[in-house]
């Protein structure tokens, strides 16, 4: 009884806060009344048992999308991890830790952002038995095991000092202190050199790195690897990263043609959740073919060949040096696929493939 009351209070307050923040915009721009928003978020939370944030990220204030609410998977992470636990658990340690992921590629011909250092509980753990050299260039900070952009922060180097996206200035010593202190608050801090997009991708970003989330699958019949879904994630404004959860926009990409469809956001930008053009650069999104798309897809397939795990979600950027794999994800999430495609996961090939793999690893 106590746990139920705590759960109800926690999520009830969450719903009210979301309605206060986003409700008036949704009602004005999309005609979904405050009462209707409240009822739909209550249904998501207490009937479906999922985070009410999906009301926004799935655009469930649109009637045509709400009609599919009972078909959407929403949270899919635990199911994805379950298969790995049954099959190739040893790969979990590589893919769940961004430091281990970097180390895995160090002696291979795979382009991944260079890790400068890593802290854990305030102590420098990488490079081992060395001091940390902070370069006089832009650097990127992550939570070592974070997801959905948790703990990301970018520092810009200019005229001998560093600053964040809010304009706060840091010296090298202050950067080191920040990294050490920050690692105590999260699950460890990773410091990387900043990668920059190839010039052909610059129109799709406001400045930070744009990436493709490419979900690839190993076929249970013959172990070949094929792409299942692809989404372009685009930073907007002064965001440090392109993550959908942080406020970036995402557009589905047709796997056959590389052509983008309408982008959407989980948080309104100038009152809108849907975008035919990038809100900062005015680059057309709908109908545009992503440059070098085939090269990026081939890179994802090539990378997956290094792993036995059946389903993986890759964050790949096109840089001046070619494709760069930023992260590999076991929990690639159904949400960004379903929300951008406006298609339930159950209506794709994924469930059948997943069940085939699960049958190979019975309890």
C-alpha atoms as one frame of an Amber mdcrd trajectory, in Angstrom:
protein
   0.000   0.000   0.000   2.798   2.402   0.943   4.720   1.682  -2.281   1.572
   2.241  -4.357   0.954   5.587  -2.666   4.549   6.680  -3.249   4.363   5.606
  -6.906   1.045   7.413  -7.416   2.286  10.587  -5.751   5.584  10.602  -7.661
   4.061  10.184 -11.087   0.991  12.273 -10.333   3.257  15.214  -9.533   5.314
  14.466 -12.653   2.200  14.638 -14.826   1.103  17.932 -13.281   4.557  19.437
 -13.840   4.596  18.327 -17.467   1.158  19.762 -18.024   2.170  23.076 -16.500
   5.289  23.238 -18.690   4.008  21.904 -22.000   0.208  21.751 -21.705  -0.640
  25.288 -22.924   1.645  24.944 -25.982   0.139  21.569 -26.944  -3.397  22.878
 -26.509  -2.709  26.006 -28.558  -0.739  24.417 -31.405  -2.381  20.986 -31.650
  -5.847  21.401 -30.161  -5.495  18.754 -27.454  -7.271  20.100 -24.366  -5.637
  20.198 -20.945  -8.166  17.660 -19.660  -7.486  15.322 -22.588  -3.728  15.605
 -22.014  -4.213  14.757 -18.345  -6.340  11.700 -19.146  -3.883  10.393 -21.729
  -0.867  10.780 -19.463  -2.748   9.097 -16.621  -3.508   6.180 -18.963   0.149
   5.891 -19.963   1.346   5.994 -16.365  -1.190   3.916 -14.483  -2.600   1.590
 -17.175   0.372   1.111 -19.510   2.919   1.522 -16.712   5.317   3.716 -18.702
   6.842   7.137 -18.208   4.342   9.901 -19.097   7.119  11.702 -21.018   6.185
   9.425 -23.924   3.033  11.496 -24.333   5.279  14.179 -25.833   8.015  12.145
 -27.515   5.431   9.965 -29.331   3.266  13.013 -30.124   0.319  11.270 -28.472
  -1.572  14.543 -28.373  -2.286  13.831 -32.063  -5.381  11.649 -32.382  -3.957
   9.535 -35.214  -0.991   8.631 -33.007  -3.061   8.072 -29.875  -5.020   5.411
 -31.769  -1.853   3.251 -31.721  -1.097   3.710 -28.010  -1.828   0.082 -27.118
   0.433  -1.233 -29.881   3.567   0.733 -29.023   6.297  -1.019 -27.019   7.639
   2.165 -25.351  10.230   0.773 -22.876  12.116  -2.125 -24.462  15.428  -1.910
 -22.648  15.088  -4.760 -20.161  13.941  -7.178 -22.865  16.988  -6.284 -24.937
  19.334  -6.816 -21.989  17.661 -10.124 -21.185  18.731 -11.612 -24.507  22.320
 -10.527 -23.912  22.298 -12.034 -20.424  21.233 -15.346 -21.946  23.635 -15.284
 -24.863  26.852 -13.238 -24.867  27.033 -11.634 -21.442  30.773 -10.995 -21.805
  30.037  -8.383 -24.493  27.880  -6.495 -22.026  31.019  -5.207 -20.254  32.344
  -3.745 -23.503  29.123  -2.148 -24.651  27.822  -0.814 -21.322  31.033   1.069
 -20.473  32.144   3.880 -22.774  35.716   3.489 -21.525  35.754  -0.243 -22.276
  34.214   0.496 -25.681  37.077   2.863 -26.517  39.711   0.390 -25.297  38.147
  -2.374 -27.396  38.818  -0.431 -30.614  42.231   0.977 -29.694  44.250  -1.551
 -31.668  41.766  -1.951 -34.503  41.093   0.091 -37.619  37.874   1.530 -36.234
  37.411   5.273 -35.842  36.004   6.143 -32.404  36.365   9.412 -30.419  39.700
   9.486 -28.595  39.416   9.178 -24.826  41.718  11.609 -23.031  40.953  10.503
 -19.505  38.463   8.926 -17.132  37.605   9.461 -13.468  35.792   7.261 -11.007
  34.773   8.428  -7.522  37.102  11.400  -7.854  40.143   9.350  -8.905  41.817
   9.300 -12.306  41.567   5.744 -13.680  42.677   6.427 -17.258  45.320   6.833
 -18.517  46.709   4.307 -16.078  49.770   5.278 -14.074  49.961   8.628 -15.879
  48.763  12.171 -15.305  45.898  13.662 -17.299  46.893  15.965 -20.134  43.980
  18.269 -20.961  44.460  19.461 -24.556  44.058  23.059 -25.605  41.034  22.232
 -27.717  37.339  21.524 -27.266  36.615  18.522 -25.035  33.516  16.429 -24.397
  32.486  14.919 -21.056  30.205  11.893 -20.518  28.936   9.633 -17.777  30.918
   6.410 -18.366  27.809   4.202 -18.226  25.128   6.827 -18.875  22.428   6.660
 -21.519  20.106   9.109 -23.286  22.724  11.836 -23.003  22.988  11.609 -19.226
  25.899  13.609 -17.872  27.089  15.085 -21.188  28.897  18.411 -21.182  30.994
  20.169 -23.794  33.807  22.615 -23.057  34.885  25.061 -25.756  38.520  26.195
 -25.863  39.251  29.721 -26.991  41.987  32.241 -26.189  43.626  30.098 -23.545
  40.523  29.211 -21.545  37.543  26.883 -21.564  33.850  27.701 -21.355  30.598
  25.728 -21.313  27.433  26.415 -23.304  26.242  28.820 -20.604  29.354  30.962
 -20.905  30.949  29.923 -17.611  34.748  30.144 -17.884  37.198  27.503 -16.606
  40.975  27.253 -16.325  42.744  23.908 -16.879  42.935  23.430 -13.124  39.222
  24.119 -12.754  38.438  21.673 -15.564  40.404  18.977 -13.743  38.557  19.732
 -10.489  35.228  19.667 -12.277  35.964  16.290 -13.860  37.035  14.804 -10.549
  34.064  16.180  -8.602  31.588  15.309 -11.351  32.696  11.671 -11.326  31.504
  11.422  -7.714  27.993  12.507  -8.715  27.611  10.143 -11.682  28.956   6.648
 -12.369  32.299   7.894 -13.580  33.430  10.630 -15.949  34.827  10.101 -19.438
  36.712  12.878 -21.266  36.992  12.796 -25.061  38.342  14.906 -27.861  35.512
  16.566 -29.756  34.651  15.106 -33.157  33.219  17.368 -35.857  30.839  16.458
 -38.645  31.847  16.262 -42.289  30.985  19.460 -44.143  28.121  17.701 -45.951
  26.385  17.034 -42.606  26.862  20.519 -41.129  23.460  21.771 -42.385  21.838
  19.153 -40.121  23.339  20.493 -36.901  23.496  23.729 -34.928  27.101  22.958
 -33.974  27.413  19.788 -31.913  27.870  16.334 -33.419  24.940  14.882 -35.390
  24.756  11.085 -35.484  22.738   8.274 -36.981  21.212   5.742 -34.584  21.423
   2.575 -36.674  19.926  -0.627 -35.312  21.514  -3.718 -36.842  20.521  -7.352
 -36.420  22.369 -10.624 -36.761  20.088 -13.005 -38.629  19.345 -16.207 -36.656
  19.238 -18.274 -39.867  22.725 -17.616 -41.254  24.424 -15.058 -38.930  24.465
 -12.399 -41.630  23.981  -8.821 -40.415  21.309  -6.471 -41.715  20.116  -2.972
 -40.819  16.653  -2.759 -39.238  16.133   0.941 -38.519  17.946   4.226 -38.953
  17.265   7.645 -37.446  19.236  10.882 -37.858  19.646  12.710 -34.544  20.289
  16.431 -34.904  21.428  18.953 -32.259  19.569  22.240 -32.041  20.363  25.545
 -30.352  23.254  25.349 -27.911  22.782  21.684 -27.009  26.016  19.858 -26.234
  24.741  16.646 -27.867  22.141  15.380 -30.316  20.177  13.180 -27.916  16.429
  13.156 -28.439  15.872  13.088 -24.667  17.955  16.260 -24.229  15.846  18.236
 -26.690  17.409  17.423 -30.054  15.324  16.489 -33.082  15.230  13.131 -34.854
  14.160  12.095 -38.333  13.616   8.584 -39.721  15.694   7.534 -42.716  14.492
   5.169 -45.426  16.988   2.303 -45.513  16.609   1.757 -49.249  17.075   5.358
 -50.382  18.681   7.245 -47.478  15.908   9.831 -47.717  14.800  11.645 -44.582
  11.228  12.135 -43.449   9.760  14.701 -41.067  11.717  15.249 -37.837  10.186
  15.492 -34.407  11.165  16.653 -30.945  10.246  15.576 -27.426  10.267  19.219
 -26.331   8.612  22.013 -28.331  10.807  24.390 -30.309   9.061  27.668 -31.065
   5.789  25.925 -30.238   6.319  23.029 -32.635   7.117  19.333 -32.224   7.363
  18.604 -35.979   9.940  19.913 -38.449  10.267  19.883 -42.217  13.422  22.029
 -41.912  16.154  22.217 -39.290  15.022  24.983 -36.900  18.487  26.619 -36.778
  20.002  26.084 -40.215  16.776  25.926 -42.256  18.188  22.861 -44.027  15.320
  20.932 -45.686  14.801  17.622 -43.908  11.800  16.051 -45.613  12.879  14.566
 -48.940  16.614  15.207 -48.428  19.002  12.296 -48.927  21.573  12.063 -46.160
  25.040  12.441 -47.744  27.216   9.308 -47.668  24.331   7.304 -46.225  25.416
   4.001 -47.804  28.911   4.423 -46.383  27.528   4.971 -42.872  25.239   1.929
 -43.082  28.080  -0.275 -44.357  30.210   0.917 -41.446  27.526  -0.136 -38.952
  27.375  -3.603 -40.486  31.172  -3.869 -40.454  31.337  -2.892 -36.784  28.589
  -5.327 -35.762  30.601  -8.140 -37.326  32.991  -7.746 -34.372  30.236  -8.738
 -31.930  28.063 -11.813 -31.489  25.206  -9.947 -29.772  22.103 -10.228 -31.950
  20.754  -6.648 -31.881  22.800  -3.494 -31.437  22.145   0.208 -31.842  25.074
   2.228 -33.163  25.602   5.976 -32.909  27.641   6.810 -35.988  28.717  10.225
 -37.218  30.183  11.198 -40.552  33.367  13.195 -39.902  36.086  14.603 -42.138
  37.954  11.323 -41.522  34.942   9.257 -42.541  32.428   7.375 -40.384  33.071
   7.449 -36.640  31.346   5.123 -34.158  30.546   7.103 -31.032  28.767   4.391
 -29.059  27.300   0.919 -29.282  24.067   0.226 -27.414  22.528  -3.022 -26.238
  19.530  -1.062 -24.981  18.959   0.834 -28.195  15.378   1.629 -27.213  12.175
   1.133 -29.102  11.052   4.656 -28.350  13.168   6.608 -30.830  12.312   4.089
 -33.581   8.575   3.951 -32.911   8.167   7.673 -32.342  10.017   8.800 -35.479
   8.606   6.092 -37.773   5.159   6.378 -36.163   5.113   2.610 -36.361   4.811
   0.079 -33.553   7.760  -2.269 -33.140   5.320  -5.176 -33.317   4.607  -4.223
 -36.935   8.247  -4.661 -37.978  10.493  -7.716 -38.482  12.104  -7.244 -35.072
   9.712  -9.286 -32.837   9.965 -12.405 -35.003  13.765 -12.159 -35.149  13.922
 -11.580 -31.407  11.776 -14.636 -30.673  13.939 -16.784 -32.941  17.042 -15.765
 -31.008  15.354 -16.285 -27.642  14.435 -19.844 -28.663  18.134 -20.524 -29.178
  18.800 -19.700 -25.516  16.111 -21.383 -23.411  16.119 -21.082 -19.633
